[in-house]
Amino acid sequence: MSRAFIVRPEAEDDLADARRWYENRRASLGDEFIEPVDVAFDRIQRMPRVPAEKYRNVRRVLLKRFPYAVFYHLDDDQITVLAVYHASRDPRGWQSRVPDDQP
């Protein structure tokens, strides 16, 4: 079953901020950061149910090499990326993005 793949604006902002931070550390490191994000997005689309639910029906995929995770919600017809979040940050930041109608 093919589901729509939606990246919420907040998650796009997360990506842009992290890419910019890494690019400021070293030229092309921002592009290197995006590569495992693309791999994670592909994995999520191919096998969305593999990662266990972490919080209120939200699942997590860890990135290779970088200390970030992709948090997403899965329902019958779409996958919604809620956050691309640094693993050391307070999880309440991404948890606040979970829709209220999630158990």
Buried (B, 14 or more C-beta within 10 A) or exposed (E): EEBEBEBBEBBEEBBEEBBEEBBEEEEEBBEBBBEBBEEBBEBBEEEBEEBEEBEEBBBBBEBEEBEBBBBBBBEEEEBBBBBBBBEEEEBEEBBEBBEEEEE
